[in-house]
Amino acid sequence: MISSPTTRPDTPTKRELRGANELTLGALALVGFFALAVATDFNLLTAGTMDAFLRFLAVPIVIGLAQMAVLAVGQMNLSVGALTGFCAMASAGLMVDTGLPAPVAVLAALAIGTAAGLVNGLLVVGTRINGFIVTLATMTIFEGLRYGINGTGTYQDYSPALVRIGHASVLGIPLVFLVALAVAGGVAVFFRRSVPGRHMLASGGNPFAAHLSGISNNRSIVLGHALSGLLAGVAAVMIVADLGSVNASVGDDLLLPSFAAPIIGGVALTGGVISVWGTVLASFLVRLVEVTQAQFNINRRFIDLVIGAVVLGAVLLGRARHKISGGDQ
């Protein structure tokens, strides 16, 4: 877990709580995985099932990181799912409708995501309107743009080479999952080692102290949204490569997972504290719940209720931990 450099030095209690959070998530992930494996007569451990499990885990990890990027500066991005879908449709459309090669379409998806995130950030800073409201508005805009690209039609057969990459494995591990872990590692290094990353955490943790230290809070907010958009573009490329076909509904189911992973993972809603690997582990747990739902034919609405309750519990637990550790994020 990485916290704002402007906060006072950690107390032993806070360090213990932070370490315990990721340790607890790791233990829950192991126990849950083993329990599900036993419940499925170890069918979960077969090569095909594990391949599907990890393949469909990649996008939730990156989407969780996209939401975490804005939570780091005390913002929210309600448009992350719609933006991911828009980038996916735009990328596929460029390959099918205009015949552009896959590398150009991939770069276009990343550029569109980053530009859209940049617009979100500039709107928040320029209007002084809460990011929740701004991204709620841009979410509807991106949904309209996503639908406008190809209506209700489906893009498919766009790039056999890109789809092969999306289905490729390295030592039995899906390549898209390895890419998601690499992205997580890059995000962790960015926030821990880079000056802009540390400035973002400082702005999120204590904007007033950050301003006194010469840090531009506006720049941090814009950067946070731009990074979120870039990661949404990465998730879009993964979807296009992995699924082999996309339509205007892509991204509709990503909003709840985007919040569930970082919040359960220990990211502070008020900003200044993130947990990259906590977010990854929480994505794993949410994926376990989804596989359980599919395996035992549990009503999907009930699963959403459970995930929502866990998110609420994580928020309340975070507030309690905040008080126990002395009130500093």
C-alpha positions, 0 to 999 in steps of 0.5 A, spaced: 500 500 500 502 506 498 500 513 501 501 520 501 508 523 502 505 529 506 502 525 511 505 524 518 510 518 519 506 511 520 505 509 527 506 502 528 499 500 528 498 503 521 503 499 518 500 493 521 493 495 519 496 496 512 500 489 511 494 486 514 490 488 509 493 485 503 495 479 507 488 478 509 486 479 502 491 474 499 489 469 505 482 469 503 484 469 495 487 462 497 482 459 501 476 461 496 480 458 490 481 452 494 474 451 497 471 453 490 476 447 487 473 442 492 466 444 490 467 443 483 471 436 484 477 440 482 474 441 475 477 449 476 484 446 476 483 443 469 487 447 464 481 449 460 478 452 466 484 455 469 485 459 462 478 461 462 479 464 469 485 468 468 483 470 461 477 473 464 480 476 470 485 480 466 480 486 464 477 487 471 484 488 474 486 493 469 479 496 470 480 496 477 487 500 476 483 505 472 478 507 478 484 507 483 488 512 479 482 517 480 481 515 487 488 516 488 487 524 488 480 523 491 476 523 485 471 518 482 470 516 474 463 513 473 465 513 465 470 508 466 466 502 463 463 506 457 469 509 455 472 502 455 467 500 451 467 506 446 475 505 445 473 498 444 468 499 438 473 505 436 479 500 435 475 495 432 471 500 427 478 502 425 480 495 423 473 493 420 471 500 416 477 503 414 482 497 414 487 500 418 492 495 421 491 492 428 497 496 431 494 503 429 488 501 431 491 499 438 494 505 439 488 509 437 484 506 442 490 508 447 490 515 445 482 515 445 482 513 452 488 518 454 484 524 451 477 522 454 480 522 460 484 528 459 478 531 457 474 529 464 480 532 468 480 538 465 472 539 465 473 537 473 478 543 474 475 548 469 468 548 472 470 546 479 464 541 479 465 534 482 468 529 478 462 524 480 457 529 476 462 530 471 464 523 469 456 521 470 455 526 464 461 524 460 459 517 461 452 518 457 456 521 452 461 516 451 455 511 451 452 515 445 458 515 441 459 507 443 453 506 440 453 511 434 460 507 431 456 501 429 449 502 432 447 495 434 451 491 429 457 487 432 464 488 429 468 481 428 473 478 423 477 484 424 484 482 425 486 474 426 493 476 428 490 480 434 485 475 436 491 470 436 495 474 441 489 475 445 488 467 446 496 466 446 499 463 452 506 463 456 507 457 459 500 455 460 498 462 463 494 467 458 498 472 455 492 477 457 493 476 464 500 477 464 499 483 461 494 485 466 500 483 471 505 487 468 500 493 467 499 493 475 507 493 476 508 499 472 502 503 476 505 501 482 512 503 480 509 510 477 506 511 484 511 509 488 517 512 484 515 517 480 515 524 482 508 525 478 505 519 482 507 521 489 505 528 487 498 525 485 498 521 492 500 528 496 494 532 492 489 526 494 491 525 501 492 533 503 491 538 498 492 544 502 499 541 504 500 539 497 499 546 495 504 549 500 509 544 498 508 547 491 504 541 488 499 543 483 493 540 485 489 541 478 495 538 475 494 532 479 487 531 478 488 532 470 493 527 470 489 522 475 483 522 470 488 522 464 491 515 467 485 512 468 483 514 461 489 510 458 488 504 463 481 504 460 484 504 453 488 498 455 482 494 457 479 496 451 485 493 447 484 486 451 477 486 450 478 486 442 484 482 442 480 476 447 473 476 445 474 477 437 468 481 437 465 487 440 458 491 440 455 497 443 454 493 449 461 492 451 463 495 458 456 496 461 458 491 466 464 494 468 462 500 473 461 496 479 467 491 478 471 498 477 469 500 484 469 494 488 476 492 486 480 498 489 475 499 495 475 492 497 483 492 496 484 498 501 484 504 497 482 510 500 475 514 497 478 520 500 484 520 496 492 519 498 492 512 499 492 506 494 494 499 494 495 496 487 496 489 489 490 489 494 486 491 488 489 485 484 487 481 489 480 484 490 479 483 483 481 475 484 476 475 489 470 478 485 472 473 479 471 467 484 464 470 486 462 470 479 465 463 477 461 461 483 455 464 481 456 461 474 458 454 477 452 453 481 447 457 477 446 463 482 441 469 481 446 474 478 442 479 482 444 476 488 451 476 487 451 483 485 447 484 492 453 480 495 459 484 492 455 491 493 455 489 501 462 487 501 464 494 498 460 497 503 463 493 508 470 495 506 468 502 506 466 502 513 472 498 515 476 503 512 473 509 516 474 505 522 481 503 520 482 511 519 480 512 526 484 507 529 491 509 525 490 516 528 485 520 523 491 520 517 490 517 510 
